[in-house]
Amino acid sequence: MAKVLIIVSRTEPARYTYLKHVYTSSVLDVILDRRVVGRRLRQEPVAVDRRQGDRRQRDLAKDLETTGWAVVRH
């Protein structure tokens, strides 16, 4: 069974609390966006980058900025 995540922008703590209260179940979870700065965007050099590519299937930044939340299945 696919699990559904509702990711809430860290600038919307009240929305996170509300959605967590209303929608948490065994197949649906509400989490706060934990991303700060992408590893590849950091200024300091990284010794070895072992990733083959970006694991994200779509960019959620626009959804988080405009609506304050995004829904994904994983």
CHARMM internal coordinates of N, CA and C (Angstrom, degrees):
IC EDIT
DIST 1 N 1 CA 1.4438
DIST 1 CA 1 C 1.5302
ANGL 1 N 1 CA 1 C 108.46
DIST 1 C 2 N 1.3063
ANGL 1 CA 1 C 2 N 116.63
DIHE 1 N 1 CA 1 C 2 N 133.56
DIST 2 N 2 CA 1.4611
ANGL 1 C 2 N 2 CA 121.11
DIHE 1 CA 1 C 2 N 2 CA 179.43
DIST 2 CA 2 C 1.5166
ANGL 2 N 2 CA 2 C 110.16
DIHE 1 C 2 N 2 CA 2 C -73.33
DIST 2 C 3 N 1.3228
ANGL 2 CA 2 C 3 N 115.50
DIHE 2 N 2 CA 2 C 3 N 140.64
DIST 3 N 3 CA 1.4488
ANGL 2 C 3 N 3 CA 120.68
DIHE 2 CA 2 C 3 N 3 CA 177.23
DIST 3 CA 3 C 1.5236
ANGL 3 N 3 CA 3 C 108.35
DIHE 2 C 3 N 3 CA 3 C -99.14
DIST 3 C 4 N 1.3081
ANGL 3 CA 3 C 4 N 116.24
DIHE 3 N 3 CA 3 C 4 N 138.04
DIST 4 N 4 CA 1.4509
ANGL 3 C 4 N 4 CA 121.97
DIHE 3 CA 3 C 4 N 4 CA -179.13
DIST 4 CA 4 C 1.5237
ANGL 4 N 4 CA 4 C 108.70
DIHE 3 C 4 N 4 CA 4 C -105.60
DIST 4 C 5 N 1.3343
ANGL 4 CA 4 C 5 N 115.70
DIHE 4 N 4 CA 4 C 5 N 132.08
DIST 5 N 5 CA 1.4495
ANGL 4 C 5 N 5 CA 121.80
DIHE 4 CA 4 C 5 N 5 CA 177.09
DIST 5 CA 5 C 1.5140
ANGL 5 N 5 CA 5 C 109.62
DIHE 4 C 5 N 5 CA 5 C -112.88
DIST 5 C 6 N 1.3066
ANGL 5 CA 5 C 6 N 116.16
DIHE 5 N 5 CA 5 C 6 N 135.17
DIST 6 N 6 CA 1.4579
ANGL 5 C 6 N 6 CA 121.40
DIHE 5 CA 5 C 6 N 6 CA 168.13
DIST 6 CA 6 C 1.5187
ANGL 6 N 6 CA 6 C 104.79
DIHE 5 C 6 N 6 CA 6 C -106.47
DIST 6 C 7 N 1.3221
ANGL 6 CA 6 C 7 N 116.28
DIHE 6 N 6 CA 6 C 7 N 116.19
DIST 7 N 7 CA 1.4552
ANGL 6 C 7 N 7 CA 121.52
DIHE 6 CA 6 C 7 N 7 CA -179.35
DIST 7 CA 7 C 1.5219
ANGL 7 N 7 CA 7 C 107.83
DIHE 6 C 7 N 7 CA 7 C -102.04
DIST 7 C 8 N 1.3266
ANGL 7 CA 7 C 8 N 116.05
DIHE 7 N 7 CA 7 C 8 N 123.93
DIST 8 N 8 CA 1.4560
ANGL 7 C 8 N 8 CA 121.90
DIHE 7 CA 7 C 8 N 8 CA -176.02
DIST 8 CA 8 C 1.5261
ANGL 8 N 8 CA 8 C 109.03
DIHE 7 C 8 N 8 CA 8 C -108.50
DIST 8 C 9 N 1.3148
ANGL 8 CA 8 C 9 N 116.15
DIHE 8 N 8 CA 8 C 9 N 137.52
DIST 9 N 9 CA 1.4577
ANGL 8 C 9 N 9 CA 121.63
DIHE 8 CA 8 C 9 N 9 CA 178.58
DIST 9 CA 9 C 1.5197
ANGL 9 N 9 CA 9 C 110.37
DIHE 8 C 9 N 9 CA 9 C -60.18
DIST 9 C 10 N 1.3350
ANGL 9 CA 9 C 10 N 116.58
DIHE 9 N 9 CA 9 C 10 N 142.01
DIST 10 N 10 CA 1.4635
ANGL 9 C 10 N 10 CA 120.25
DIHE 9 CA 9 C 10 N 10 CA 179.75
DIST 10 CA 10 C 1.5218
ANGL 10 N 10 CA 10 C 111.95
DIHE 9 C 10 N 10 CA 10 C -67.14
DIST 10 C 11 N 1.3252
ANGL 10 CA 10 C 11 N 117.88
DIHE 10 N 10 CA 10 C 11 N -12.24
DIST 11 N 11 CA 1.4641
ANGL 10 C 11 N 11 CA 121.49
DIHE 10 CA 10 C 11 N 11 CA 176.99
DIST 11 CA 11 C 1.5228
ANGL 11 N 11 CA 11 C 111.98
DIHE 10 C 11 N 11 CA 11 C -85.83
DIST 11 C 12 N 1.3391
ANGL 11 CA 11 C 12 N 117.54
DIHE 11 N 11 CA 11 C 12 N 0.49
DIST 12 N 12 CA 1.4623
ANGL 11 C 12 N 12 CA 122.84
DIHE 11 CA 11 C 12 N 12 CA -177.85
DIST 12 CA 12 C 1.5374
ANGL 12 N 12 CA 12 C 111.53
DIHE 11 C 12 N 12 CA 12 C -122.31
DIST 12 C 13 N 1.3250
ANGL 12 CA 12 C 13 N 119.63
DIHE 12 N 12 CA 12 C 13 N 61.55
DIST 13 N 13 CA 1.4650
ANGL 12 C 13 N 13 CA 120.22
DIHE 12 CA 12 C 13 N 13 CA -176.54
DIST 13 CA 13 C 1.5280
ANGL 13 N 13 CA 13 C 113.74
DIHE 12 C 13 N 13 CA 13 C -64.29
DIST 13 C 14 N 1.3157
ANGL 13 CA 13 C 14 N 118.91
DIHE 13 N 13 CA 13 C 14 N -33.10
DIST 14 N 14 CA 1.4676
ANGL 13 C 14 N 14 CA 121.17
DIHE 13 CA 13 C 14 N 14 CA 178.55
DIST 14 CA 14 C 1.5312
ANGL 14 N 14 CA 14 C 110.56
DIHE 13 C 14 N 14 CA 14 C -67.65
DIST 14 C 15 N 1.3230
ANGL 14 CA 14 C 15 N 116.66
DIHE 14 N 14 CA 14 C 15 N -40.39
DIST 15 N 15 CA 1.4720
ANGL 14 C 15 N 15 CA 120.62
DIHE 14 CA 14 C 15 N 15 CA 178.26
DIST 15 CA 15 C 1.5250
ANGL 15 N 15 CA 15 C 110.11
DIHE 14 C 15 N 15 CA 15 C -64.56
DIST 15 C 16 N 1.3410
ANGL 15 CA 15 C 16 N 116.86
DIHE 15 N 15 CA 15 C 16 N -40.65
DIST 16 N 16 CA 1.4597
ANGL 15 C 16 N 16 CA 121.47
DIHE 15 CA 15 C 16 N 16 CA 177.93
DIST 16 CA 16 C 1.5276
ANGL 16 N 16 CA 16 C 110.38
DIHE 15 C 16 N 16 CA 16 C -59.16
DIST 16 C 17 N 1.3219
ANGL 16 CA 16 C 17 N 117.25
DIHE 16 N 16 CA 16 C 17 N -47.87
DIST 17 N 17 CA 1.4638
ANGL 16 C 17 N 17 CA 121.36
DIHE 16 CA 16 C 17 N 17 CA -179.85
DIST 17 CA 17 C 1.5235
ANGL 17 N 17 CA 17 C 111.07
DIHE 16 C 17 N 17 CA 17 C -60.54
DIST 17 C 18 N 1.3260
ANGL 17 CA 17 C 18 N 116.89
DIHE 17 N 17 CA 17 C 18 N -44.18
DIST 18 N 18 CA 1.4611
ANGL 17 C 18 N 18 CA 121.03
DIHE 17 CA 17 C 18 N 18 CA 179.93
DIST 18 CA 18 C 1.5233
ANGL 18 N 18 CA 18 C 111.36
DIHE 17 C 18 N 18 CA 18 C -63.66
DIST 18 C 19 N 1.3430
ANGL 18 CA 18 C 19 N 117.13
DIHE 18 N 18 CA 18 C 19 N -50.58
DIST 19 N 19 CA 1.4628
ANGL 18 C 19 N 19 CA 120.23
DIHE 18 CA 18 C 19 N 19 CA -178.12
DIST 19 CA 19 C 1.5194
ANGL 19 N 19 CA 19 C 111.64
DIHE 18 C 19 N 19 CA 19 C -65.05
DIST 19 C 20 N 1.3204
ANGL 19 CA 19 C 20 N 117.44
DIHE 19 N 19 CA 19 C 20 N -36.76
DIST 20 N 20 CA 1.4627
ANGL 19 C 20 N 20 CA 121.15
DIHE 19 CA 19 C 20 N 20 CA 178.20
DIST 20 CA 20 C 1.5307
ANGL 20 N 20 CA 20 C 109.62
DIHE 19 C 20 N 20 CA 20 C -62.27
DIST 20 C 21 N 1.3110
ANGL 20 CA 20 C 21 N 116.60
DIHE 20 N 20 CA 20 C 21 N -40.59
DIST 21 N 21 CA 1.4714
ANGL 20 C 21 N 21 CA 121.39
DIHE 20 CA 20 C 21 N 21 CA 179.73
DIST 21 CA 21 C 1.5350
ANGL 21 N 21 CA 21 C 111.69
DIHE 20 C 21 N 21 CA 21 C -68.63
DIST 21 C 22 N 1.3132
ANGL 21 CA 21 C 22 N 117.25
DIHE 21 N 21 CA 21 C 22 N -40.71
DIST 22 N 22 CA 1.4610
ANGL 21 C 22 N 22 CA 121.54
DIHE 21 CA 21 C 22 N 22 CA -173.88
DIST 22 CA 22 C 1.5300
ANGL 22 N 22 CA 22 C 113.36
DIHE 21 C 22 N 22 CA 22 C -82.90
DIST 22 C 23 N 1.3357
ANGL 22 CA 22 C 23 N 118.55
DIHE 22 N 22 CA 22 C 23 N -40.97
DIST 23 N 23 CA 1.4572
ANGL 22 C 23 N 23 CA 120.81
DIHE 22 CA 22 C 23 N 23 CA -167.39
DIST 23 CA 23 C 1.5175
ANGL 23 N 23 CA 23 C 117.90
DIHE 22 C 23 N 23 CA 23 C -108.92
DIST 23 C 24 N 1.2944
ANGL 23 CA 23 C 24 N 121.16
DIHE 23 N 23 CA 23 C 24 N -2.28
DIST 24 N 24 CA 1.4558
ANGL 23 C 24 N 24 CA 120.44
DIHE 23 CA 23 C 24 N 24 CA -177.32
DIST 24 CA 24 C 1.5294
ANGL 24 N 24 CA 24 C 111.00
DIHE 23 C 24 N 24 CA 24 C -68.32
DIST 24 C 25 N 1.3272
ANGL 24 CA 24 C 25 N 115.78
DIHE 24 N 24 CA 24 C 25 N 128.03
DIST 25 N 25 CA 1.4640
ANGL 24 C 25 N 25 CA 122.70
DIHE 24 CA 24 C 25 N 25 CA 176.40
DIST 25 CA 25 C 1.5227
ANGL 25 N 25 CA 25 C 107.95
DIHE 24 C 25 N 25 CA 25 C -151.95
DIST 25 C 26 N 1.3167
ANGL 25 CA 25 C 26 N 116.70
DIHE 25 N 25 CA 25 C 26 N -173.32
DIST 26 N 26 CA 1.4637
ANGL 25 C 26 N 26 CA 120.02
DIHE 25 CA 25 C 26 N 26 CA -179.00
DIST 26 CA 26 C 1.5266
ANGL 26 N 26 CA 26 C 113.01
DIHE 25 C 26 N 26 CA 26 C -72.59
DIST 26 C 27 N 1.3298
ANGL 26 CA 26 C 27 N 118.26
DIHE 26 N 26 CA 26 C 27 N -23.31
DIST 27 N 27 CA 1.4609
ANGL 26 C 27 N 27 CA 120.71
DIHE 26 CA 26 C 27 N 27 CA 179.93
DIST 27 CA 27 C 1.5228
ANGL 27 N 27 CA 27 C 112.72
DIHE 26 C 27 N 27 CA 27 C -110.87
DIST 27 C 28 N 1.3155
ANGL 27 CA 27 C 28 N 117.95
DIHE 27 N 27 CA 27 C 28 N -3.83
DIST 28 N 28 CA 1.4412
ANGL 27 C 28 N 28 CA 121.96
DIHE 27 CA 27 C 28 N 28 CA -179.13
DIST 28 CA 28 C 1.5208
ANGL 28 N 28 CA 28 C 108.59
DIHE 27 C 28 N 28 CA 28 C -132.55
DIST 28 C 29 N 1.3294
ANGL 28 CA 28 C 29 N 116.72
DIHE 28 N 28 CA 28 C 29 N 130.75
DIST 29 N 29 CA 1.4528
ANGL 28 C 29 N 29 CA 120.16
DIHE 28 CA 28 C 29 N 29 CA -178.78
DIST 29 CA 29 C 1.5179
ANGL 29 N 29 CA 29 C 109.36
DIHE 28 C 29 N 29 CA 29 C -133.94
DIST 29 C 30 N 1.3104
ANGL 29 CA 29 C 30 N 116.57
DIHE 29 N 29 CA 29 C 30 N 146.54
DIST 30 N 30 CA 1.4556
ANGL 29 C 30 N 30 CA 122.96
DIHE 29 CA 29 C 30 N 30 CA 178.84
DIST 30 CA 30 C 1.5238
ANGL 30 N 30 CA 30 C 107.50
DIHE 29 C 30 N 30 CA 30 C -111.47
DIST 30 C 31 N 1.3399
ANGL 30 CA 30 C 31 N 115.96
DIHE 30 N 30 CA 30 C 31 N 125.65
DIST 31 N 31 CA 1.4579
ANGL 30 C 31 N 31 CA 120.08
DIHE 30 CA 30 C 31 N 31 CA 179.09
DIST 31 CA 31 C 1.5212
ANGL 31 N 31 CA 31 C 109.48
DIHE 30 C 31 N 31 CA 31 C -129.67
DIST 31 C 32 N 1.3307
ANGL 31 CA 31 C 32 N 115.11
DIHE 31 N 31 CA 31 C 32 N 157.80
DIST 32 N 32 CA 1.4563
ANGL 31 C 32 N 32 CA 122.18
DIHE 31 CA 31 C 32 N 32 CA 176.54
DIST 32 CA 32 C 1.5289
ANGL 32 N 32 CA 32 C 108.32
DIHE 31 C 32 N 32 CA 32 C -91.11
DIST 32 C 33 N 1.3164
ANGL 32 CA 32 C 33 N 117.06
DIHE 32 N 32 CA 32 C 33 N 137.60
DIST 33 N 33 CA 1.4592
ANGL 32 C 33 N 33 CA 121.44
DIHE 32 CA 32 C 33 N 33 CA 179.64
DIST 33 CA 33 C 1.5203
ANGL 33 N 33 CA 33 C 109.46
DIHE 32 C 33 N 33 CA 33 C -59.47
DIST 33 C 34 N 1.3370
ANGL 33 CA 33 C 34 N 116.94
DIHE 33 N 33 CA 33 C 34 N 122.54
DIST 34 N 34 CA 1.4634
ANGL 33 C 34 N 34 CA 121.68
DIHE 33 CA 33 C 34 N 34 CA -176.62
DIST 34 CA 34 C 1.5179
ANGL 34 N 34 CA 34 C 112.85
DIHE 33 C 34 N 34 CA 34 C -101.13
DIST 34 C 35 N 1.3162
ANGL 34 CA 34 C 35 N 116.87
DIHE 34 N 34 CA 34 C 35 N -6.53
DIST 35 N 35 CA 1.4683
ANGL 34 C 35 N 35 CA 119.15
DIHE 34 CA 34 C 35 N 35 CA -176.47
DIST 35 CA 35 C 1.5245
ANGL 35 N 35 CA 35 C 110.45
DIHE 34 C 35 N 35 CA 35 C -68.65
DIST 35 C 36 N 1.3226
ANGL 35 CA 35 C 36 N 115.38
DIHE 35 N 35 CA 35 C 36 N 136.78
DIST 36 N 36 CA 1.4578
ANGL 35 C 36 N 36 CA 120.92
DIHE 35 CA 35 C 36 N 36 CA 176.43
DIST 36 CA 36 C 1.5191
ANGL 36 N 36 CA 36 C 108.44
DIHE 35 C 36 N 36 CA 36 C -111.49
DIST 36 C 37 N 1.3062
ANGL 36 CA 36 C 37 N 117.06
DIHE 36 N 36 CA 36 C 37 N -69.04
DIST 37 N 37 CA 1.4601
ANGL 36 C 37 N 37 CA 123.07
DIHE 36 CA 36 C 37 N 37 CA 175.66
DIST 37 CA 37 C 1.5182
ANGL 37 N 37 CA 37 C 106.58
DIHE 36 C 37 N 37 CA 37 C -139.09
DIST 37 C 38 N 1.3161
ANGL 37 CA 37 C 38 N 115.81
DIHE 37 N 37 CA 37 C 38 N 134.14
DIST 38 N 38 CA 1.4489
ANGL 37 C 38 N 38 CA 119.60
DIHE 37 CA 37 C 38 N 38 CA 177.44
DIST 38 CA 38 C 1.5186
ANGL 38 N 38 CA 38 C 111.22
DIHE 37 C 38 N 38 CA 38 C -58.60
DIST 38 C 39 N 1.3025
ANGL 38 CA 38 C 39 N 116.02
DIHE 38 N 38 CA 38 C 39 N 143.07
DIST 39 N 39 CA 1.4632
ANGL 38 C 39 N 39 CA 121.03
DIHE 38 CA 38 C 39 N 39 CA -178.10
DIST 39 CA 39 C 1.5199
ANGL 39 N 39 CA 39 C 111.69
DIHE 38 C 39 N 39 CA 39 C -57.22
DIST 39 C 40 N 1.2997
ANGL 39 CA 39 C 40 N 116.47
DIHE 39 N 39 CA 39 C 40 N -37.95
DIST 40 N 40 CA 1.4694
ANGL 39 C 40 N 40 CA 120.16
DIHE 39 CA 39 C 40 N 40 CA -177.73
DIST 40 CA 40 C 1.5237
ANGL 40 N 40 CA 40 C 112.31
DIHE 39 C 40 N 40 CA 40 C -75.62
DIST 40 C 41 N 1.3116
ANGL 40 CA 40 C 41 N 117.77
DIHE 40 N 40 CA 40 C 41 N -11.82
DIST 41 N 41 CA 1.4576
ANGL 40 C 41 N 41 CA 121.02
DIHE 40 CA 40 C 41 N 41 CA 179.59
DIST 41 CA 41 C 1.5173
ANGL 41 N 41 CA 41 C 112.42
DIHE 40 C 41 N 41 CA 41 C -96.28
DIST 41 C 42 N 1.3059
ANGL 41 CA 41 C 42 N 118.65
DIHE 41 N 41 CA 41 C 42 N -4.19
DIST 42 N 42 CA 1.4591
ANGL 41 C 42 N 42 CA 121.93
DIHE 41 CA 41 C 42 N 42 CA -179.66
DIST 42 CA 42 C 1.5230
ANGL 42 N 42 CA 42 C 110.50
DIHE 41 C 42 N 42 CA 42 C -66.20
DIST 42 C 43 N 1.3119
ANGL 42 CA 42 C 43 N 115.47
DIHE 42 N 42 CA 42 C 43 N 153.16
DIST 43 N 43 CA 1.4584
ANGL 42 C 43 N 43 CA 120.59
DIHE 42 CA 42 C 43 N 43 CA -179.04
DIST 43 CA 43 C 1.5187
ANGL 43 N 43 CA 43 C 112.71
DIHE 42 C 43 N 43 CA 43 C -81.84
DIST 43 C 44 N 1.3433
ANGL 43 CA 43 C 44 N 118.28
DIHE 43 N 43 CA 43 C 44 N -35.14
DIST 44 N 44 CA 1.4564
ANGL 43 C 44 N 44 CA 120.14
DIHE 43 CA 43 C 44 N 44 CA -178.49
DIST 44 CA 44 C 1.5301
ANGL 44 N 44 CA 44 C 109.76
DIHE 43 C 44 N 44 CA 44 C -75.75
DIST 44 C 45 N 1.3230
ANGL 44 CA 44 C 45 N 117.49
DIHE 44 N 44 CA 44 C 45 N 144.74
DIST 45 N 45 CA 1.4652
ANGL 44 C 45 N 45 CA 120.80
DIHE 44 CA 44 C 45 N 45 CA -178.63
DIST 45 CA 45 C 1.5336
ANGL 45 N 45 CA 45 C 112.00
DIHE 44 C 45 N 45 CA 45 C -69.87
DIST 45 C 46 N 1.3069
ANGL 45 CA 45 C 46 N 115.27
DIHE 45 N 45 CA 45 C 46 N 148.65
DIST 46 N 46 CA 1.4573
ANGL 45 C 46 N 46 CA 122.57
DIHE 45 CA 45 C 46 N 46 CA 177.59
DIST 46 CA 46 C 1.5200
ANGL 46 N 46 CA 46 C 107.12
DIHE 45 C 46 N 46 CA 46 C -107.15
DIST 46 C 47 N 1.3322
ANGL 46 CA 46 C 47 N 116.59
DIHE 46 N 46 CA 46 C 47 N 132.09
DIST 47 N 47 CA 1.4672
ANGL 46 C 47 N 47 CA 120.91
DIHE 46 CA 46 C 47 N 47 CA -175.30
DIST 47 CA 47 C 1.5308
ANGL 47 N 47 CA 47 C 111.62
DIHE 46 C 47 N 47 CA 47 C -59.62
DIST 47 C 48 N 1.3363
ANGL 47 CA 47 C 48 N 117.37
DIHE 47 N 47 CA 47 C 48 N -56.27
DIST 48 N 48 CA 1.4615
ANGL 47 C 48 N 48 CA 121.30
DIHE 47 CA 47 C 48 N 48 CA -178.29
DIST 48 CA 48 C 1.5259
ANGL 48 N 48 CA 48 C 108.25
DIHE 47 C 48 N 48 CA 48 C -138.73
DIST 48 C 49 N 1.3023
ANGL 48 CA 48 C 49 N 116.32
DIHE 48 N 48 CA 48 C 49 N 128.25
DIST 49 N 49 CA 1.4552
ANGL 48 C 49 N 49 CA 121.05
DIHE 48 CA 48 C 49 N 49 CA 176.34
DIST 49 CA 49 C 1.5197
ANGL 49 N 49 CA 49 C 107.53
DIHE 48 C 49 N 49 CA 49 C -103.27
DIST 49 C 50 N 1.3288
ANGL 49 CA 49 C 50 N 117.23
DIHE 49 N 49 CA 49 C 50 N 108.41
DIST 50 N 50 CA 1.4638
ANGL 49 C 50 N 50 CA 121.56
DIHE 49 CA 49 C 50 N 50 CA -174.29
DIST 50 CA 50 C 1.5207
ANGL 50 N 50 CA 50 C 113.41
DIHE 49 C 50 N 50 CA 50 C -88.54
DIST 50 C 51 N 1.3135
ANGL 50 CA 50 C 51 N 117.54
DIHE 50 N 50 CA 50 C 51 N -8.38
DIST 51 N 51 CA 1.4624
ANGL 50 C 51 N 51 CA 119.13
DIHE 50 CA 50 C 51 N 51 CA -177.99
DIST 51 CA 51 C 1.5231
ANGL 51 N 51 CA 51 C 111.58
DIHE 50 C 51 N 51 CA 51 C -72.60
DIST 51 C 52 N 1.3275
ANGL 51 CA 51 C 52 N 115.28
DIHE 51 N 51 CA 51 C 52 N 143.76
DIST 52 N 52 CA 1.4567
ANGL 51 C 52 N 52 CA 121.25
DIHE 51 CA 51 C 52 N 52 CA 177.74
DIST 52 CA 52 C 1.5255
ANGL 52 N 52 CA 52 C 111.49
DIHE 51 C 52 N 52 CA 52 C -83.85
DIST 52 C 53 N 1.3021
ANGL 52 CA 52 C 53 N 116.32
DIHE 52 N 52 CA 52 C 53 N -27.13
DIST 53 N 53 CA 1.4609
ANGL 52 C 53 N 53 CA 121.54
DIHE 52 CA 52 C 53 N 53 CA -178.47
DIST 53 CA 53 C 1.5065
ANGL 53 N 53 CA 53 C 109.23
DIHE 52 C 53 N 53 CA 53 C -175.26
DIST 53 C 54 N 1.2978
ANGL 53 CA 53 C 54 N 116.90
DIHE 53 N 53 CA 53 C 54 N -177.06
DIST 54 N 54 CA 1.4482
ANGL 53 C 54 N 54 CA 121.53
DIHE 53 CA 53 C 54 N 54 CA 179.73
DIST 54 CA 54 C 1.5201
ANGL 54 N 54 CA 54 C 109.33
DIHE 53 C 54 N 54 CA 54 C -78.24
DIST 54 C 55 N 1.3347
ANGL 54 CA 54 C 55 N 117.80
DIHE 54 N 54 CA 54 C 55 N 131.49
DIST 55 N 55 CA 1.4650
ANGL 54 C 55 N 55 CA 121.67
DIHE 54 CA 54 C 55 N 55 CA -178.37
DIST 55 CA 55 C 1.5233
ANGL 55 N 55 CA 55 C 112.27
DIHE 54 C 55 N 55 CA 55 C -78.97
DIST 55 C 56 N 1.3066
ANGL 55 CA 55 C 56 N 117.59
DIHE 55 N 55 CA 55 C 56 N -18.90
DIST 56 N 56 CA 1.4681
ANGL 55 C 56 N 56 CA 120.13
DIHE 55 CA 55 C 56 N 56 CA -178.34
DIST 56 CA 56 C 1.5130
ANGL 56 N 56 CA 56 C 110.10
DIHE 55 C 56 N 56 CA 56 C -71.51
DIST 56 C 57 N 1.3350
ANGL 56 CA 56 C 57 N 115.60
DIHE 56 N 56 CA 56 C 57 N 134.48
DIST 57 N 57 CA 1.4509
ANGL 56 C 57 N 57 CA 120.09
DIHE 56 CA 56 C 57 N 57 CA -179.60
DIST 57 CA 57 C 1.5195
ANGL 57 N 57 CA 57 C 111.86
DIHE 56 C 57 N 57 CA 57 C -85.90
DIST 57 C 58 N 1.3205
ANGL 57 CA 57 C 58 N 116.11
DIHE 57 N 57 CA 57 C 58 N -25.46
DIST 58 N 58 CA 1.4584
ANGL 57 C 58 N 58 CA 120.03
DIHE 57 CA 57 C 58 N 58 CA 176.26
DIST 58 CA 58 C 1.5197
ANGL 58 N 58 CA 58 C 108.76
DIHE 57 C 58 N 58 CA 58 C -149.43
DIST 58 C 59 N 1.3161
ANGL 58 CA 58 C 59 N 116.01
DIHE 58 N 58 CA 58 C 59 N 157.95
DIST 59 N 59 CA 1.4495
ANGL 58 C 59 N 59 CA 120.65
DIHE 58 CA 58 C 59 N 59 CA -178.13
DIST 59 CA 59 C 1.5250
ANGL 59 N 59 CA 59 C 109.41
DIHE 58 C 59 N 59 CA 59 C -88.22
DIST 59 C 60 N 1.3229
ANGL 59 CA 59 C 60 N 115.96
DIHE 59 N 59 CA 59 C 60 N 119.15
DIST 60 N 60 CA 1.4597
ANGL 59 C 60 N 60 CA 121.40
DIHE 59 CA 59 C 60 N 60 CA -178.35
DIST 60 CA 60 C 1.5185
ANGL 60 N 60 CA 60 C 113.07
DIHE 59 C 60 N 60 CA 60 C -90.83
DIST 60 C 61 N 1.3184
ANGL 60 CA 60 C 61 N 117.65
DIHE 60 N 60 CA 60 C 61 N -6.61
DIST 61 N 61 CA 1.4637
ANGL 60 C 61 N 61 CA 121.27
DIHE 60 CA 60 C 61 N 61 CA -174.40
DIST 61 CA 61 C 1.5284
ANGL 61 N 61 CA 61 C 111.87
DIHE 60 C 61 N 61 CA 61 C -56.37
DIST 61 C 62 N 1.3208
ANGL 61 CA 61 C 62 N 117.42
DIHE 61 N 61 CA 61 C 62 N -42.61
DIST 62 N 62 CA 1.4725
ANGL 61 C 62 N 62 CA 120.49
DIHE 61 CA 61 C 62 N 62 CA -178.27
DIST 62 CA 62 C 1.5247
ANGL 62 N 62 CA 62 C 111.01
DIHE 61 C 62 N 62 CA 62 C -65.77
DIST 62 C 63 N 1.3414
ANGL 62 CA 62 C 63 N 117.39
DIHE 62 N 62 CA 62 C 63 N -43.59
DIST 63 N 63 CA 1.4629
ANGL 62 C 63 N 63 CA 121.03
DIHE 62 CA 62 C 63 N 63 CA 177.73
DIST 63 CA 63 C 1.5329
ANGL 63 N 63 CA 63 C 111.11
DIHE 62 C 63 N 63 CA 63 C -61.52
DIST 63 C 64 N 1.3214
ANGL 63 CA 63 C 64 N 116.31
DIHE 63 N 63 CA 63 C 64 N -43.34
DIST 64 N 64 CA 1.4618
ANGL 63 C 64 N 64 CA 120.13
DIHE 63 CA 63 C 64 N 64 CA -179.14
DIST 64 CA 64 C 1.5212
ANGL 64 N 64 CA 64 C 111.66
DIHE 63 C 64 N 64 CA 64 C -66.32
DIST 64 C 65 N 1.3253
ANGL 64 CA 64 C 65 N 117.69
DIHE 64 N 64 CA 64 C 65 N -35.90
DIST 65 N 65 CA 1.4563
ANGL 64 C 65 N 65 CA 121.04
DIHE 64 CA 64 C 65 N 65 CA 178.82
DIST 65 CA 65 C 1.5176
ANGL 65 N 65 CA 65 C 112.63
DIHE 64 C 65 N 65 CA 65 C -72.33
DIST 65 C 66 N 1.3373
ANGL 65 CA 65 C 66 N 117.34
DIHE 65 N 65 CA 65 C 66 N -41.19
DIST 66 N 66 CA 1.4651
ANGL 65 C 66 N 66 CA 119.94
DIHE 65 CA 65 C 66 N 66 CA -174.84
DIST 66 CA 66 C 1.5203
ANGL 66 N 66 CA 66 C 113.33
DIHE 65 C 66 N 66 CA 66 C -82.69
DIST 66 C 67 N 1.3424
ANGL 66 CA 66 C 67 N 117.56
DIHE 66 N 66 CA 66 C 67 N -42.35
DIST 67 N 67 CA 1.4655
ANGL 66 C 67 N 67 CA 119.34
DIHE 66 CA 66 C 67 N 67 CA -175.61
DIST 67 CA 67 C 1.5215
ANGL 67 N 67 CA 67 C 113.00
DIHE 66 C 67 N 67 CA 67 C -108.33
DIST 67 C 68 N 1.3319
ANGL 67 CA 67 C 68 N 117.08
DIHE 67 N 67 CA 67 C 68 N -18.77
DIST 68 N 68 CA 1.4627
ANGL 67 C 68 N 68 CA 120.47
DIHE 67 CA 67 C 68 N 68 CA -178.08
DIST 68 CA 68 C 1.5095
ANGL 68 N 68 CA 68 C 113.69
DIHE 67 C 68 N 68 CA 68 C 89.76
DIST 68 C 69 N 1.3533
ANGL 68 CA 68 C 69 N 117.56
DIHE 68 N 68 CA 68 C 69 N -1.61
DIST 69 N 69 CA 1.4595
ANGL 68 C 69 N 69 CA 120.45
DIHE 68 CA 68 C 69 N 69 CA 179.60
DIST 69 CA 69 C 1.5322
ANGL 69 N 69 CA 69 C 109.75
DIHE 68 C 69 N 69 CA 69 C -160.12
DIST 69 C 70 N 1.3315
ANGL 69 CA 69 C 70 N 115.91
DIHE 69 N 69 CA 69 C 70 N 162.59
DIST 70 N 70 CA 1.4617
ANGL 69 C 70 N 70 CA 121.88
DIHE 69 CA 69 C 70 N 70 CA 178.42
DIST 70 CA 70 C 1.5288
ANGL 70 N 70 CA 70 C 108.48
DIHE 69 C 70 N 70 CA 70 C -147.45
DIST 70 C 71 N 1.3153
ANGL 70 CA 70 C 71 N 116.06
DIHE 70 N 70 CA 70 C 71 N 153.96
DIST 71 N 71 CA 1.4635
ANGL 70 C 71 N 71 CA 121.65
DIHE 70 CA 70 C 71 N 71 CA 179.45
DIST 71 CA 71 C 1.5236
ANGL 71 N 71 CA 71 C 108.91
DIHE 70 C 71 N 71 CA 71 C -116.84
DIST 71 C 72 N 1.3401
ANGL 71 CA 71 C 72 N 116.69
DIHE 71 N 71 CA 71 C 72 N 131.61
DIST 72 N 72 CA 1.4615
ANGL 71 C 72 N 72 CA 121.51
DIHE 71 CA 71 C 72 N 72 CA 177.66
DIST 72 CA 72 C 1.5186
ANGL 72 N 72 CA 72 C 109.67
DIHE 71 C 72 N 72 CA 72 C -136.26
DIST 72 C 73 N 1.3435
ANGL 72 CA 72 C 73 N 116.04
DIHE 72 N 72 CA 72 C 73 N 153.11
DIST 73 N 73 CA 1.4539
ANGL 72 C 73 N 73 CA 121.85
DIHE 72 CA 72 C 73 N 73 CA 172.70
DIST 73 CA 73 C 1.5089
ANGL 73 N 73 CA 73 C 108.35
DIHE 72 C 73 N 73 CA 73 C -109.44
DIST 73 C 74 N 1.3122
ANGL 73 CA 73 C 74 N 115.34
DIHE 73 N 73 CA 73 C 74 N 141.78
DIST 74 N 74 CA 1.4711
ANGL 73 C 74 N 74 CA 118.07
DIHE 73 CA 73 C 74 N 74 CA 175.81
DIST 74 CA 74 C 1.4969
ANGL 74 N 74 CA 74 C 110.45
DIHE 73 C 74 N 74 CA 74 C -141.93
END
COOR INIT
IC SEED 1 N 1 CA 1 C
IC BUILD
